[in-house]
Amino acid sequence: MSAAKIWRPSRGLRQAALLLLGRSGVRGLARSHPSRQQQQQFPSLDDKPQFPGASAEFVDKLEFIQPNVISGIPIYRVMDRQGQIINPSEDPHLPQEEVLKFYRSMTLLNTMDRILYESQREGRISFYMTNYGEEGTHVGSAAALERTDLVFGQYREAGVLMYRDYPLELFMSQCYGNVNDPGKGRQMPVHYGCKERHFVTISSPLATQIPQAVGAAYAAKRANANRIVICYFGEGAASEGDAHAGFNFAATLECPIIFFCRNNGYAISTPTSEQYRGDGIAARGPGYGIKSIRVDGNDVFAVYNATKEARRRAVAENQPFLIEAMTYRIGHHSTSDDSSAYRSVDEVNYWDKQDHPISRLRQYLLNQGWWDEEQEKAWRKQSRKKVMEAFEQAERKLKPNPSLLFSDVYQEMPAQLRRQQESLARHLQTYGEHYPLDHFEK
């Protein structure tokens, strides 16, 4: 497959290519579309604009640039909804075992989501966020990375960790906050992290990971580490100031980073129609001088191809890339949300039944003769058993010792924190009978 084709639009979108993917970045803006303005001809270099802030020409007609200089950024895809490859030259030609790993990771994540969602509804855990409908964005991008590439997630990228073989037991332990939880029960459920798998622990405040990821990418560049950073976020997080600061720093410092936006249609309950007036998130890239592309997030191969090429070029060129993956959040935002208050059942059912990334990949596997109904039944049964075993083990584990509330922040505990620890110990000694201390490790 010619990777360059990922970034090359059709002839009818030549203007979009110049705007979005040209090496000239924002400097190509004035030349990226036909102008009705008459540009002046200057007899010498001294008569041309010399302003340091932009590369442009003088015009003699007053005209404001329109918000959409092109008629919609195209959506790159490889596979249609029936699992058929549209353009054979874009087929990544992945081996059977790798595609089967895509499918097993996506379906295992789906099974884990269903069990943990129900466990929260039964009061077994305090909170949960599902990944329904966005599995293709996780697995397609994760598969295109090197294992040492650093991942900054938001809170809906569990599939990236799953593709990197994060054990089910640790997923469950984190959600239960038990003694096996690497975070020692201090984080909300779904705030995963794993140093060994280069996955930075998730933080709740929206978009804070974006400038942090840029800093990590700048460090990788200075160390000449031959690795990149990928930073995931939703289109809602792209409205935060941290996103804009991160984009600008990445472009000006020329950092090897992939900004991966999952545009799933809703920022909790706010639809995209109320979030922005421009053409989505990919349209913002050129304004910062960032090469950008929009892909079908329900097409795992399109996500894979775009991420693979962005990674190659980010390392080779020390440049940031922006990928906007168009998808749909089928589940509620979280267990604290009821999405029926702001969208219809018919809308959700359409995406669940007609354009689900798992269904599309399954159809591809069936078309290739790599999967059949018997294998599907056996795998569904096996995957549910694996998840339930990990679930039951996690539920039986004790909670971490309460004294761990005070550790792992300072190398030497300061006096005021020590006093708080001693105060808690006295309180529990006096009133311990009112607390379920037998559920905690001694």
N, C-alpha and C positions, 0 to 999 in steps of 0.2 A: 504494500500500500504506500502510495506517495503521501507522506505526512503533510507536505505543503498544501495539499488539496483541502485539508481541514480548514485552512485559513483563507481559501480562495473562493469568494462567492461566484455565482453565475454571472453571465455577461450583464444581465439586467440589474445586477446589484454592484456594478463596478464602482459606483459612487460610494456605496457602503464600505467596500473594500478599502478605498483610499482613506475614508474617515476612520475606520475601526482598526485596521491591521497594518497600515503603512508605517514604515520605519520613521517617517517624518512626524508621527504623533499629531499633536495639536497643531503643529506648524503646517500640516497638510490640509487643515480645515478650509482655508480660503480657496484652495485649489481643488477641493474634493467635490464640488458641484458647480454646474454652470451658473454664472452670475449675470444678472441683467445690468449690473453696474458697468460703466465704461471705465476701465483702468487707464490711468494716465501713463504716457510714455515719457521717460526722463532721459535727457541728453547725457547725463553723467551720474556717477555713483553718488555724488554729493546731494543730488536732488531726490534720491530715494529715501524712504523712511529709515531712520537710524535708531528708533526707540529700542532700548535694551529688553523690553518686556515681551515682545512678539515679533514674529517674522511675517510681514504682510506687505501689501501694496496700498498706495493712496487711491481713493475713488472720488469722483466728483458728484455723486448722487447720494442723498440721505436715504438709507434703508436699513432697517433692523433685521438681524438674523432671525429666522423663524425657529421655534423650539425644535421642530422635527425637520432637519435638513434632508433626511431620507425617509422613505415611506415604510418604516418598520424594519428593525434589524432582523435579518433572516434567522431561522432556527435550524441549526445543523442536525441532521439525523442520518442514521445508517440503516435502520431497520424499521419497517412499517408495523402497524398494529397487529398484523397477521404473522409477524416473525419472519418476514421475507427481507433479504438484503436488497436495498433499492439500487445501489450503484456498486457493482462488484469490486471496483477499484478502491472503495472505502471499507471493504470487509477487513477487519483486523486479522483474520485467519488465525484465531486463537485455537490451541489444541483442545481436544474434547475434555480432558481432565480439568483444564483451567475454567472452561465455560461451566462445567458441572460444579466447580467450586463457587462460581458466581451464584448459581442457582441455589445450592445448598445453604450458602451464607445468607442469601436474601430470605429464603423460606424459614430458616432457623430463627432469624431475627423476628420474623412475623409471628412465629409460634411463641417465642419468648415474650413478645409484646402482649399477646392475648392472655397469657397466663399471669403476667405481672400486673396487667391492667385489672384483671378480675380480682387479683389478690388485694389490690388497693381498695377496690369496691367492697371487699369483705372486711376491710379494716386491718389487714395483715401488715401492710406497709403504709407509709404516710402519704405518698405522692408517686405519680408516674407520668411519663410522657411517651406516647407511642410513636412509631416511625412509619405507620401505614401509608403506602403510596410513594414514599421517598427512598425506598430501598435501593433503587437503581443508581441514585446519585451517590450513595455511600460506597457501594461495592465497585461500581465502574471507576470511580476516582481512586479508591484505595488500591485497586489492582494495577493501576498505571504508575504508582509511586514505587520508589525504592524503600526497602524496610527501614532504612536509617533516616528517611525524610521525616522532619518534625511536623506533627499535626497539632493545630490549635482548633478545637471544636467549639461549637456553641452548646447545644444540649440535645440535638437530634441527629447525632452522627454515630450511634452505637454500632452501625454496620461496618464502619471503618475499623473499629477495634475487633469486631467479630471476624472480619476478613484477615486481620493480623493474628488470628488464632487466640484471642483473649478467652480464657476459660469461662464456661458458663457459671462455674462455681463463684468466680470473682464478680461477675455481673450481679448474681443473686446476693452475694455477701455485701456488696456496696448498697444495693437497694434495701437490704435488711439492716445495714449498719451493725453487723455482728463482729466478732473478734477476728474474723478472717478478712474483713474489709481493709484494704490498704490505707484508706483514709481514716481508719479507726473510729468510724461512726460519726465523724464531725460534719459530713456533707449531707445535703439533701439527696434522695434517690436520683439516679441517672446522671450524677455528676462524677463520671468515671475519670480515671487517669492511670497511666502505666508508663513508668520510666523505661522499662525494658523494651517496650514497643513504641517508644518515642511519641507518646500521646500525652500532651500536657493536660493536667487535671482541669476539668471544666469549672468555670466560675459563673455564678448566676447573673451578675449585672450584665446587661445587654451590650454587646460590641466591644467590651474592654479587651477581648482577645485580639482585636484587629491591630492596634498599634503595638501590642506586645509581640505579635507574630512578626511584624515588620522589624522590630528590634532584633529578634532572633535571626531573621534572614540576613540582616546587615552583619551580624556577628559571624554567620556562616560564610558570608562573602569575604570578610576580612581574614578569616581563618583559611580561606581557599579550601573549604571542606568538601567540595563537589557534592553538595546536598542542597535541597531546597526546603522551604517551609510552605505548607498549605494551610490556609486559614478559611474555615467554614463559617458561614453566617446566613441568616435569612434576609429577605428583602426588607423586612421591618427593621432589622438591625442596621441596614444600610442608611436609614434615616438619622442615625445617631451621629453626633459630632465626631466620635472616635473613628467612625468609618472614613469620613472625609480626611481627617488628619492622617490616618494610616495610609490611604491611597496616595496622598501627596508626598509623604515621607518616602514611601516605597519607590515612587517615580523619581524623585530628586536624588535619592541616595542609590538608585539603581540596584535594588535588592532582588535576589532570586526567590520570589514568592509567587504562589498562585492564590489569588483571592477567589474562593469558590462560593458563589451565592446560590442558595437554594430558593428560588422564587416559587413558593408554593401557594400563592394567591391570597394569603391572610397573615397579618401581623396580629396574632391572637384573634380578635374579632374584627379588625380593620381590614377591609378588602383593598386590593391594590388601587382601585379607582379612587380611593380616598387617601392613599399614601403618597402618591406622586402624580405629576402631570406629564413628565417626560416619557420617553420610550424605555421604561424599565430601568434595570441596573447596568446592563452592558453599555448603554448609551453614555454613561457617566465616565467610562474609562478614557476615551479620547480627551476629555477635558483636563485630565491629569497627565496625559501622555502615556497611558497604559494600553497595551494591545489587548483587545477584548473579543469575545465570541459568545454567542448565545446558542445553547444546545437543547435538544429534547431530553430532559432529565428522566423521562420514562423509558428511554432507549439506552440500555446499559453500555452498548457498543459505542454510541455517540459520545457518551460521557468518558468512556475509556480512551477513545481516540484523541479527544480534545485535551484531556488531562495529560496523556502521554506526550503529545507534541508540546504542550505548554511547559511541561517539566524539562523536556530536552532543551528547549530554547531558553528557559529561565537559567539553566546551568551554563549553557554555552555563551549566552549574551549578558548575563547578570542583569536581567530585566524582570519587572513584575508583569503578571498576566492576570486578566480578569475573566472568569468563566461564569456565565449566568445560566444555570440549569433550570429550565421551565418544568415545573412538576405540579403536584396537587397534594395538599395535606388532607388525607381521607379521614383521619381520626380527629378527635377534639384536640385543641391546643395542648391540654393536659387534663389530669383528673380534676382540676379546679375549674374546668371550662365546660360549658354546654353549647356546642356549636349550632344546635338546632334553633337557637335564639337569633342567629344572624345568617343562616343559609338553609336552603331547602334540602329535604331528604333526596329529592330527585337529582339535585346537583351532585351530591355525594355519591349516589348510586351510579351515576353516569361514569365517574372516574374509577370507581371501584370495579365496575363490570366491563366497561368498554376500553379503558386505557390504563391498565395497571401494569407496572414494570415487571412484576413477577409473571403475570399471564403472558405478556409479550415474549419474555425469555423462554418460558415453558413451550410456547408455540414454536419458537425457533428450534429448541431441542427436539421436539416431536418431528419437525420438518427434516431435521438432519438424521433422524433415526437414532439419536443418542439417549432417548428417554421414552418411556411408555407408561401406560396407566398402572401397570403392576408395580413398576419402580416408584411411581408417585405415591401409591398407597403405602408401600413399605417404608418409604422415606418419611412420610408424614407421621406414621406410627412411631418410627425410630426416633425422629426429632422430638416429638412430644414426650417420649419416655426420657430422653436425655435431659430435657428442660425440667421435667417434673422431679427427676432424681436430684438435680442441683437445687431446685426450689425447696424440696423437703429437707435436704441437708442444711441449707442456709437457715431455714426456719427453726431448726433445732439448736443452732449455735447460740451461745451466750452473747450478750452485748459487751462491748469493751469496758474495762474498768473506768469508773467516773473520773479517776485522777488524771486520765489521759486528756481531759479537757484542757489541761494547763501545759502540756508538753509540746515539743517540736516547733516552738515559735522562737524562743531565745536559746542561745547556746548556754547561757547561765541565767537561770530564772531570776527576774528582778524582784525586789522586796515586796512591792505591792501585789504582784501576782502570787507570790508565796503566801502572803497573808490571806488572799482569797482562797487558795487551796486549803489552807489550814482551817479557814472558816467553814468551808464546805464539809471537811472531815468532821468537825465538831457538830455541825448541824445533822449530818447523817448518823452520827453516833447517838445523838439525843432523840432524833425523830425518825430513825431508820425504819421503824415498824410501819410507817405510813408510805413507804416507797417499795417498789418491787425489786429490792436489791438482790433477790435470789436469781433474777434474770441477767445479772451482770457478773462479769468475771471478777473474782476476788483479787 
